[in-house]
């Protein structure tokens, strides 16, 4: 893409963009073994702005071999937790010091609004800082049988962790996996999403400057069906952490099964936001607007099904539609932008196909097409459908864009049935001033995470994950420590040995 093209569209390019992205294996940037590359597109113009190395099995083999050497021969797994913690804190310091540049590149590469990309960059630093502190403060279980025995749990790093990350908020989600995997002494091979490899390419320099030993971190770019598949099937990679679509998760589950790998998978969602008549209506509207239109709607926990009690249904729909029309669509680099461009033309086409489908399945009250004033790029107007039937595809299927379905209900029982009427179960949002209802409903809803009278505010100590088609396992806090370590039980006799005696009969 030329500067003239950018100026004509009002789009701004970051300074000093690279013209190619390589793999990072055993402390060095390298091309693919076969020399293959793929185009990376700017989501505002859909023009290629660089070439990225396209990894295959040979590249994954080299990365895993380097990670395996670093694990078996290098110092990282044998360092004291405090020593690893210091390196992770230096990583966090470097990310914080470069947050503006990271946000600029992330926004350009993914189409995220710059203000939201900046928040994600800062959260990436916090992820490393959190796990740096956690491994030092961690206490393992000890069990005593007075005078006879003491038993304790010994945690050990597992080996090479395969990390496969998505294209929505990529840098932050990479940190969410890299932080605990490295904190616990593992080495890693990261396979970032092919749509957004730019920010991932910055990890190598950050890690080198922070003092991470050679070979501990390795990165292979490429497509899921090639690089990702090779990583999942590699016999020297004992665990895989994956974030992405449920259909891809099912494929990974099947491909990893013959190797009996440890799996952590955070998959799709179609999360309900349930608004009861006694809710703070203005707060509920604000939160549910943010919950589906922030991050361009490209978020797994989006509250994209809004269930509203009939007494306030018409008022809610009117308020929601009017506010959705005022959500500012703009170029990702502009500070006032609230919804930017979707990540890729393939995804734009998918979201727009659901918008057209929605016109046959619900009452269009806002949006419904390309954002006004944007003739090119992947800009979708925030779109709201009301009166959506529970069997409609836009009610049941994950759209992963700025599109929401609103449906009425009458009773608590009906609301619960509607909330659970989907194959997904990642998150749920409940709005009510009735404390008993809030607790009973939150415990009955089929979701891995519930927010009461709140938007999605994360506490890094709590488990993150879903049920049903939304995932397998949980990460977050000590659950991440559990996933990235082997837990060995050690039993010690303190008193007289007391064994049943075999083979001494007359």
Secondary structure, DSSP 8 states (H G I E B T S, - for coil): --HHHHHHHT----TT--SEE-EEETTEEE--TT--EEEEE-TTT--EEEEEE---HHHHHHHHHHHHHHHHHSSGGGS-HHHHHHHHHHHHHHHHHTHHHHHHHHHHHH---HHHHHHHHHHHHHHHHHHHHHHHH----EEEETTTEEEEEEEEE-SEEEEE--STTHHHHHHHHHHHHHHTT-EEEEE--TT--TGGGGHHHHHHHHT--TTSEEE----IIIIIHHHHH-TT--EEEEES-HHHHHHHHHHHHTTT-EEEEE-----EEEE-TTS-HHHHHHHHHHHHHGGGG--TT---EEEEEHHHHHHHHHHHHHHHHHS-B--TT-TT-SB---S-HHHHHHHHHHHHHHHHHSEEEE--SB-TT--SSS-B--EEEES--TTSHHHHS---SSEEEEEEE-SHHHHHHHHT-SS--SEEEEE-S-HHHHHHHHHHS--SEEEESS-----TTS-B--SGGGEES-BSTHHHHHHTEEEEEEEEE-S-------S---
